[in-house]
Amino acid sequence: ILVAATVLAGTSGHSEAQITAGLILLGLGWSASVIAGAALLTRTVAPEVRPLVQGFSDLCMNLAGAAGGLLAGLVVAAFGFGALNAAAALLTIPVAV
C-alpha cells in the first residue's frame, strides 16, 4: 500500500485527484503499519511492561515522524515532490521484503 501510494502521488504532477488518491493510500498504509506493529509488539512483550514498551515505541515513532517531516520539507525544496516519493518508495521496499 505504501509503495503504491508513493508511485501514485509521485507521478501525480498537477492532478489533484491523483495526489488525493495517493495521500489516501498513504494514510491507509501508515495505519496498517502502525496497527500491525502495535499488535506484534503486544504479542511479544510481557504484560507487566507492555504499557512502558508501547509508550516508548509511540515516542520513537512520533520523533521519527517529526524528523521525517523536517527532512521531507528539505528534500521537496531541493529536489521536488517526485524525488521525495521515489526516496520513500526505495526506503519502503526493503522493509516490506
All heavy atoms as an XYZ file, in Angstrom:
654
protein
N       0.835     -1.196      0.000
C       0.000      0.000      0.000
C       0.873      1.251      0.000
O       0.595      2.205     -0.725
C      -0.962      0.003      1.211
C      -1.966     -1.141      1.125
C      -1.709      1.336      1.302
C      -2.822     -1.312      2.370
N       1.933      1.224      0.826
C       2.798      2.405      0.897
C       3.552      2.635     -0.408
O       3.705      3.780     -0.846
C       3.771      2.274      2.070
C       3.129      2.369      3.448
C       4.146      2.027      4.539
C       2.554      3.747      3.691
N       4.024      1.586     -1.029
C       4.723      1.745     -2.306
C       3.747      2.246     -3.377
O       4.085      3.135     -4.160
C       5.414      0.426     -2.738
C       5.984      0.537     -4.135
C       6.516      0.060     -1.749
N       2.545      1.704     -3.395
C       1.534      2.182     -4.351
C       1.229      3.657     -4.110
O       1.057      4.427     -5.062
C       0.257      1.347     -4.233
N       1.186      4.065     -2.845
C       0.942      5.470     -2.516
C       2.043      6.363     -3.061
O       1.777      7.431     -3.624
C       0.820      5.649     -1.002
N       3.297      5.925     -2.920
C       4.407      6.751     -3.412
C       4.405      6.835     -4.932
O       4.695      7.884     -5.490
C       5.768      6.229     -2.916
O       5.981      4.896     -3.387
C       5.866      6.263     -1.405
N       4.070      5.743     -5.594
C       4.012      5.758     -7.062
C       2.885      6.674     -7.530
O       3.075      7.521     -8.410
C       3.839      4.326     -7.624
C       3.543      4.357     -9.110
C       5.076      3.489     -7.339
N       1.724      6.519     -6.936
C       0.568      7.321     -7.343
C       0.787      8.808     -7.067
O       0.603      9.648     -7.946
C      -0.687      6.821     -6.623
C      -2.030      7.269     -7.167
C      -2.206      6.843     -8.627
C      -3.151      6.681     -6.326
N       1.222      9.138     -5.866
C       1.430     10.546     -5.517
C       2.631     11.131     -6.251
O       2.602     12.278     -6.691
C       1.612     10.693     -4.009
N       3.683     10.333     -6.387
C       4.903     10.829     -7.017
C       4.781     11.111     -8.496
O       5.555     11.877     -9.051
N       3.797     10.500     -9.129
C       3.594     10.723    -10.561
C       2.369     11.591    -10.830
O       1.907     11.680    -11.962
C       3.442      9.381    -11.303
O       2.311      8.679    -10.770
C       4.691      8.527    -11.184
N       1.858     12.238     -9.800
C       0.605     12.992     -9.938
C       0.742     14.286    -10.723
O      -0.246     14.765    -11.281
C       0.022     13.299     -8.563
O       0.895     14.165     -7.847
N       1.945     14.862    -10.772
C       2.089     16.139    -11.464
C       1.187     17.180    -10.836
O       1.280     17.459     -9.652
N       0.270     17.725    -11.626
C      -0.663     18.730    -11.119
C      -2.081     18.176    -10.958
O      -3.031     18.941    -10.827
C      -0.681     19.952    -12.045
C       0.632     20.668    -12.073
N       1.084     21.404    -11.015
C       1.599     20.733    -13.013
C       2.268     21.912    -11.299
N       2.604     21.517    -12.519
N      -2.222     16.855    -10.958
C      -3.535     16.224    -10.831
C      -3.942     16.146     -9.359
O      -3.381     15.374     -8.586
C      -3.515     14.819    -11.425
O      -4.706     14.131    -11.107
N      -4.939     16.946     -9.001
C      -5.414     16.928     -7.615
C      -6.053     15.594     -7.254
O      -5.883     15.105     -6.138
C      -6.409     18.062     -7.389
C      -5.759     19.431     -7.379
C      -6.759     20.540     -7.106
O      -7.773     20.293     -6.435
O      -6.508     21.660     -7.579
N      -6.775     14.996     -8.182
C      -7.429     13.713     -7.915
C      -6.391     12.622     -7.652
O      -6.545     11.819     -6.728
C      -8.327     13.328     -9.081
N      -5.334     12.602     -8.456
C      -4.314     11.559     -8.299
C      -3.542     11.744     -7.002
O      -3.269     10.769     -6.306
C      -3.365     11.564     -9.500
C      -2.408     10.393     -9.485
C      -1.590     10.300    -10.755
O      -1.946     10.859    -11.782
N      -0.486      9.584    -10.691
N      -3.178     12.966     -6.670
C      -2.443     13.164     -5.421
C      -3.327     12.875     -4.218
O      -2.869     12.333     -3.211
C      -1.806     14.565     -5.330
C      -0.723     14.554     -4.249
C      -2.816     15.636     -5.031
C       0.212     15.717     -4.296
N      -4.624     13.190     -4.335
C      -5.548     12.863     -3.250
C      -5.633     11.359     -3.051
O      -5.587     10.863     -1.924
C      -6.950     13.450     -3.543
O      -6.831     14.874     -3.635
C      -7.941     13.083     -2.464
N      -5.741     10.618     -4.141
C      -5.773      9.158     -4.053
C      -4.476      8.626     -3.452
O      -4.489      7.711     -2.620
C      -6.015      8.549     -5.434
N      -3.342      9.193     -3.855
C      -2.062      8.775     -3.299
C      -1.967      9.049     -1.807
O      -1.469      8.212     -1.041
N      -2.469     10.196     -1.372
C      -2.427     10.525      0.051
C      -3.390      9.661      0.862
O      -3.108      9.320      2.013
C      -2.711     12.013      0.258
C      -1.612     12.944     -0.265
C      -2.034     14.401     -0.121
C      -0.289     12.691      0.436
N      -4.524      9.282      0.259
C      -5.438      8.353      0.934
C      -4.752      7.002      1.119
O      -4.805      6.404      2.198
C      -6.762      8.226      0.160
C      -7.567      9.520      0.307
C      -7.575      7.019      0.633
C      -8.779      9.610     -0.598
N      -4.085      6.523      0.071
C      -3.344      5.267      0.194
C      -2.237      5.380      1.236
O      -1.982      4.433      1.985
C      -2.747      4.851     -1.148
C      -3.699      4.236     -2.158
C      -2.961      3.930     -3.463
C      -4.330      2.976     -1.606
N      -1.578      6.526      1.292
C      -0.541      6.745      2.294
C      -1.122      6.614      3.700
O      -0.541      5.946      4.561
C       0.099      8.119      2.109
C       1.137      8.523      3.160
C       2.343      7.608      3.086
C       1.533      9.973      2.968
N      -2.275      7.221      3.938
C      -2.921      7.118      5.247
C      -3.310      5.692      5.589
O      -3.113      5.229      6.717
N      -3.834      4.967      4.604
C      -4.211      3.563      4.833
C      -2.980      2.701      5.111
O      -2.984      1.861      6.011
C      -4.977      3.018      3.620
C      -6.371      3.590      3.402
C      -6.938      3.100      2.064
C      -7.291      3.225      4.545
N      -1.916      2.922      4.344
C      -0.690      2.157      4.552
C      -0.049      2.458      5.896
O       0.430      1.560      6.594
N      -0.057      3.739      6.261
C       0.505      4.133      7.563
C      -0.301      3.478      8.691
O       0.272      2.905      9.625
C       0.479      5.655      7.695
C       0.956      6.132      9.022
C       0.196      6.425     10.119
C       2.302      6.356      9.415
N       0.991      6.827     11.159
C       2.290      6.794     10.757
C       3.522      6.237      8.753
C       3.447      7.099     11.448
C       4.671      6.560      9.451
C       4.634      6.975     10.771
N      -1.612      3.541      8.602
C      -2.464      2.951      9.635
C      -2.251      1.446      9.731
O      -2.157      0.893     10.834
C      -3.930      3.260      9.346
O      -4.158      4.648      9.418
N      -2.180      0.779      8.600
C      -1.950     -0.663      8.609
C      -0.610     -1.000      9.243
O      -0.497     -1.958     10.016
C      -2.018     -1.218      7.186
N       0.406     -0.207      8.952
C       1.729     -0.440      9.530
C       1.726     -0.233     11.035
O       2.315     -1.023     11.791
C       2.762      0.496      8.896
O       2.864      0.271      7.523
N       1.072      0.822     11.494
C       1.022      1.113     12.927
C       0.249      0.020     13.668
O       0.684     -0.458     14.717
C       0.408      2.505     13.183
C       0.118      2.720     14.660
C       1.341      3.590     12.679
N      -0.872     -0.399     13.117
C      -1.676     -1.439     13.766
C      -0.905     -2.757     13.805
O      -0.863     -3.430     14.837
C      -3.037     -1.598     13.062
C      -3.891     -0.354     13.316
C      -3.761     -2.854     13.530
C      -5.123     -0.261     12.454
N      -0.293     -3.126     12.682
C       0.471     -4.376     12.644
C       1.652     -4.324     13.610
O       1.920     -5.297     14.331
C       0.963     -4.641     11.222
N       2.346     -3.205     13.643
C       3.487     -3.074     14.561
C       3.067     -3.129     16.014
O       3.714     -3.785     16.838
N       1.972     -2.461     16.359
C       1.483     -2.479     17.736
C       1.026     -3.881     18.135
O       1.280     -4.333     19.255
C       0.349     -1.478     17.905
N       0.370     -4.585     17.221
C      -0.068     -5.953     17.511
C       1.130     -6.875     17.718
O       1.139     -7.697     18.648
C      -0.947     -6.473     16.380
N       2.136     -6.728     16.883
C       3.341     -7.548     17.033
C       4.039     -7.238     18.351
O       4.463     -8.152     19.069
C       4.286     -7.301     15.855
C       5.593     -8.085     15.835
C       5.319     -9.584     15.784
C       6.430     -7.665     14.644
N       4.147     -5.977     18.683
C       4.778     -5.574     19.940
C       3.999     -6.121     21.131
O       4.575     -6.651     22.073
C       4.858     -4.050     20.008
C       5.633     -3.467     21.173
C       7.104     -3.827     21.063
C       5.477     -1.958     21.204
N       2.688     -6.036     21.078
C       1.840     -6.524     22.162
C       2.002     -8.020     22.367
O       2.045     -8.493     23.499
C       0.359     -6.195     21.867
O       0.231     -4.778     21.774
C      -0.554     -6.695     22.945
N       2.140     -8.758     21.286
C       2.269    -10.221     21.388
C       3.626    -10.666     21.900
O       3.753    -11.772     22.406
C       2.013    -10.857     20.020
C       0.582    -10.695     19.549
C       0.395    -11.249     18.188
N       0.285    -12.706     18.277
C       0.249    -13.508     17.227
N       0.325    -12.990     16.019
N       0.132    -14.792     17.379
N       4.641     -9.819     21.762
C       5.999    -10.258     22.095
C       6.528     -9.680     23.404
O       7.652     -9.998     23.786
C       6.974     -9.883     20.960
O       6.942     -8.479     20.757
C       6.626    -10.606     19.678
N       5.727     -8.865     24.098
C       6.194     -8.218     25.321
C       5.355     -8.706     26.499
O       4.137     -8.868     26.377
C       6.090     -6.676     25.184
C       6.465     -5.982     26.463
C       6.975     -6.194     24.054
N       6.002     -8.911     27.629
C       5.303     -9.355     28.836
C       4.263     -8.308     29.258
O       4.511     -7.107     29.149
C       6.304     -9.586     29.963
N       3.106     -8.746     29.742
C       2.034     -7.810     30.102
C       2.438     -6.737     31.114
O       1.971     -5.607     31.035
C       0.952     -8.718     30.692
C       1.195    -10.056     30.087
C       2.686    -10.146     29.893
N       3.323     -7.063     32.029
C       3.687     -6.089     33.063
C       4.514     -4.915     32.532
O       4.534     -3.849     33.133
C       4.403     -6.756     34.246
C       5.669     -7.504     33.895
C       5.425     -8.946     33.480
O       4.268     -9.378     33.379
O       6.427     -9.636     33.249
N       5.197     -5.084     31.422
C       5.980     -3.982     30.847
C       5.373     -3.451     29.540
O       5.914     -2.536     28.937
C       7.452     -4.394     30.604
C       8.150     -4.693     31.914
C       7.548     -5.552     29.639
N       4.259     -4.004     29.147
C       3.643     -3.627     27.876
C       3.337     -2.132     27.763
O       3.680     -1.518     26.748
C       2.381     -4.462     27.657
C       1.884     -4.428     26.244
C       0.759     -5.412     26.033
N       1.277     -6.777     26.099
C       0.552     -7.832     26.429
N      -0.717     -7.693     26.735
N       1.091     -9.027     26.456
N       2.734     -1.492     28.775
C       2.468     -0.051     28.639
C       3.747      0.776     28.477
O       3.783      1.718     27.669
C       1.746      0.316     29.937
C       1.167     -0.966     30.424
C       2.138     -2.024     29.996
N       4.789      0.434     29.208
C       6.058      1.153     29.104
C       6.668      0.984     27.716
O       7.086      1.960     27.074
C       7.041      0.658     30.166
C       8.431      1.267     30.130
C       8.371      2.742     30.501
C       9.359      0.524     31.072
N       6.688     -0.235     27.217
C       7.267     -0.511     25.900
C       6.437      0.132     24.793
O       6.987      0.729     23.861
C       7.420     -2.035     25.683
C       7.868     -2.346     24.267
C       8.412     -2.611     26.688
N       5.120      0.054     24.900
C       4.265      0.659     23.882
C       4.419      2.176     23.886
O       4.469      2.808     22.833
C       2.798      0.285     24.111
C       1.873      0.766     23.016
C       2.142      0.107     21.678
O       2.222     -1.110     21.596
N       2.282      0.883     20.630
N       4.514      2.772     25.076
C       4.718      4.216     25.165
C       6.040      4.636     24.551
O       6.121      5.634     23.831
N       7.098      3.863     24.822
C       8.408      4.163     24.240
C       8.370      4.001     22.721
O       8.945      4.806     21.982
C       9.492      3.268     24.852
C      10.865      3.567     24.348
C      11.511      4.736     24.700
C      11.506      2.682     23.498
C      12.780      5.026     24.237
C      12.774      2.960     23.023
C      13.407      4.133     23.391
N       7.671      2.980     22.262
C       7.522      2.760     20.821
C       6.802      3.935     20.171
O       7.222      4.432     19.116
C       6.749      1.466     20.574
O       6.403      1.328     19.227
N       5.733      4.404     20.802
C       4.989      5.552     20.260
C       5.861      6.806     20.259
O       5.814      7.592     19.310
C       3.720      5.796     21.066
C       2.667      4.724     20.845
O       2.822      3.928     19.891
O       1.693      4.674     21.621
N       6.642      6.997     21.318
C       7.553      8.145     21.380
C       8.544      8.102     20.223
O       8.735      9.101     19.523
C       8.301      8.168     22.714
C       9.424      9.201     22.820
C       8.858     10.610     22.849
C      10.276      8.930     24.038
N       9.160      6.955     20.009
C      10.133      6.814     18.916
C       9.480      7.050     17.562
O      10.051      7.722     16.696
C      10.780      5.434     18.957
S      11.860      5.178     20.368
N       8.269      6.512     17.367
C       7.566      6.691     16.100
C       7.264      8.167     15.860
O       7.454      8.677     14.755
C       6.269      5.889     16.089
C       5.469      6.040     14.811
S       3.905      5.167     14.818
C       3.027      5.980     16.130
N       6.815      8.862     16.895
C       6.479     10.276     16.728
C       7.713     11.138     16.514
O       7.686     12.085     15.720
C       5.659     10.769     17.922
C       4.256     10.206     17.910
O       3.631     10.117     16.863
N       3.768      9.801     19.059
N       8.807     10.835     17.196
C      10.052     11.567     16.957
C      10.564     11.328     15.539
O      11.019     12.257     14.864
C      11.116     11.178     17.982
C      10.887     11.679     19.407
C      11.938     11.101     20.350
C      10.891     13.195     19.459
N      10.476     10.079     15.076
C      10.886      9.771     13.708
C       9.986     10.485     12.704
O      10.458     10.978     11.672
C      10.850      8.260     13.469
N       8.684     10.573     13.009
C       7.767     11.294     12.133
C       8.088     12.776     12.047
O       8.045     13.375     10.973
N       8.448     13.369     13.190
C       8.813     14.788     13.203
C      10.094     15.018     12.405
O      10.186     15.951     11.598
C       8.980     15.274     14.634
N      11.093     14.164     12.618
C      12.350     14.285     11.877
C      12.116     14.040     10.387
O      12.673     14.734      9.528
C      13.385     13.297     12.424
N      11.259     13.064     10.074
C      10.945     12.774      8.680
C      10.234     13.931      8.002
O      10.489     14.233      6.835
N       9.341     14.591      8.725
C       8.651     15.752      8.169
C       9.618     16.879      7.854
O       9.517     17.530      6.809
N      10.562     17.108      8.756
C      11.579     18.131      8.519
C      12.440     17.771      7.312
O      12.657     18.600      6.422
C      12.453     18.296      9.765
C      13.632     19.255      9.642
C      13.139     20.674      9.427
C      14.492     19.189     10.888
N      12.910     16.544      7.266
C      13.735     16.095      6.149
C      12.948     16.124      4.833
O      13.482     16.510      3.795
C      14.267     14.684      6.415
C      15.189     14.089      5.371
C      16.432     14.954      5.183
C      15.593     12.680      5.760
N      11.678     15.742      4.888
C      10.846     15.746      3.677
C      10.714     17.155      3.107
O      10.772     17.347      1.889
C       9.463     15.168      3.975
N      10.556     18.127      3.983
C      10.469     19.508      3.510
C      11.730     19.943      2.802
O      11.681     20.620      1.765
N      12.878     19.543      3.337
C      14.154     19.892      2.712
C      14.312     19.195      1.358
O      14.782     19.796      0.392
C      15.314     19.529      3.638
C      15.366     20.298      4.966
C      16.451     19.716      5.874
C      15.581     21.782      4.730
N      13.906     17.920      1.287
C      14.002     17.172      0.028
C      13.082     17.788     -1.031
O      13.496     17.977     -2.182
C      13.675     15.676      0.238
C      13.542     14.941     -1.086
C      14.736     15.018      1.103
N      11.858     18.130     -0.652
C      10.927     18.732     -1.611
C      11.457     20.079     -2.093
O      11.396     20.393     -3.287
C       9.510     18.877     -1.001
C       8.619     19.740     -1.877
C       8.882     17.510     -0.811
N      11.989     20.876     -1.176
C      12.521     22.190     -1.557
C      13.705     22.058     -2.516
O      13.841     22.840     -3.455
C      12.939     22.972     -0.316
N      14.542     21.054     -2.285
C      15.747     20.902     -3.097
C      15.515     20.119     -4.390
O      16.084     20.454     -5.432
C      16.845     20.221     -2.282
N      14.683     19.071     -4.327
C      14.586     18.147     -5.462
C      13.172     17.958     -6.019
O      13.006     17.370     -7.080
C      15.149     16.777     -5.074
C      16.559     16.825     -4.575
C      16.835     16.678     -3.223
C      17.618     17.046     -5.443
C      18.134     16.733     -2.753
C      18.914     17.107     -4.981
C      19.177     16.952     -3.632
N      12.154     18.354     -5.283
C      10.780     18.215     -5.760
C      10.030     17.064     -5.109
O      10.605     16.194     -4.461
N       8.708     17.087     -5.300
C       7.816     16.110     -4.682
C       8.028     14.706     -5.246
O       7.941     13.713     -4.524
C       6.373     16.571     -4.872
C       5.370     15.787     -4.084
C       5.388     15.796     -2.703
C       4.392     15.040     -4.727
C       4.452     15.077     -1.972
C       3.448     14.321     -4.012
C       3.487     14.346     -2.632
N       8.304     14.605     -6.541
C       8.552     13.297     -7.150
C       9.771     12.615     -6.554
O       9.758     11.404     -6.302
N      10.828     13.383     -6.290
C      12.039     12.819     -5.689
C      11.760     12.325     -4.275
O      12.285     11.284     -3.853
C      13.156     13.856     -5.677
N      10.949     13.055     -3.540
C      10.583     12.622     -2.187
C       9.864     11.281     -2.237
O      10.163     10.373     -1.465
C       9.690     13.670     -1.508
C       9.138     13.274     -0.141
C      10.266     13.159      0.879
C       8.098     14.270      0.316
N       8.933     11.135     -3.169
C       8.199      9.878     -3.298
C       9.097      8.742     -3.764
O       8.954      7.610     -3.305
C       7.008     10.063     -4.234
C       5.870     10.762     -3.542
O       5.102     10.132     -2.842
N       5.789     12.071     -3.702
N      10.037      9.013     -4.651
C      10.974      7.978     -5.089
C      11.832      7.507     -3.915
O      12.038      6.303     -3.736
C      11.860      8.514     -6.219
N      12.308      8.444     -3.111
C      13.115      8.077     -1.947
C      12.281      7.270     -0.955
O      12.759      6.269     -0.386
C      13.672      9.326     -1.277
N      11.032      7.675     -0.736
C      10.162      6.942      0.186
C       9.903      5.516     -0.313
O       9.918      4.567      0.461
C       8.841      7.684      0.369
N       9.687      5.369     -1.605
C       9.468      4.028     -2.164
C      10.722      3.169     -2.001
O      10.635      1.997     -1.618
C       9.087      4.119     -3.640
N      11.887      3.740     -2.260
C      13.124      2.976     -2.121
C      13.370      2.557     -0.670
O      13.925      1.483     -0.420
C      14.305      3.779     -2.635
C      14.367      3.965     -4.156
C      15.521      4.900     -4.544
C      14.519      2.605     -4.843
N      12.968      3.369      0.279
C      13.135      3.026      1.684
C      12.073      2.031      2.159
O      12.311      1.263      3.093
C      13.083      4.289      2.552
C      14.260      5.238      2.384
C      13.988      6.550      3.129
C      15.539      4.605      2.886
N      10.914      2.015      1.514
C       9.824      1.146      1.926
C       9.990     -0.278      1.407
O       9.679     -1.232      2.111
C       8.479      1.718      1.438
O       8.329      3.036      1.966
C       7.311      0.870      1.878
N      10.499     -0.425      0.218
C      10.593     -1.759     -0.404
C      11.411     -2.743      0.431
O      10.941     -3.867      0.683
C      11.118     -1.640     -1.861
C      10.042     -0.964     -2.721
C      11.473     -3.016     -2.420
C      10.509     -0.581     -4.106
N      12.613     -2.390      0.928
C      13.361     -3.374      1.735
C      12.632     -3.753      3.018
O      12.708     -4.903      3.470
C      14.671     -2.660      2.057
C      14.792     -1.567      1.074
C      13.396     -1.191      0.686
N      11.917     -2.828      3.618
C      11.171     -3.125      4.839
C      10.067     -4.139      4.530
O       9.836     -5.070      5.298
C      10.593     -1.839      5.461
C       9.692     -2.150      6.632
C      11.707     -0.902      5.883
N       9.397     -3.956      3.417
C       8.315     -4.874      3.039
C       8.857     -6.268      2.725
O       8.224     -7.268      3.040
C       7.557     -4.326      1.836
N      10.018     -6.311      2.103
C      10.621     -7.595      1.747
C      11.045     -8.308      3.019
O      10.835     -9.449      3.240
C      11.815     -7.409      0.795
C      12.556     -8.709      0.599
C      11.337     -6.867     -0.536
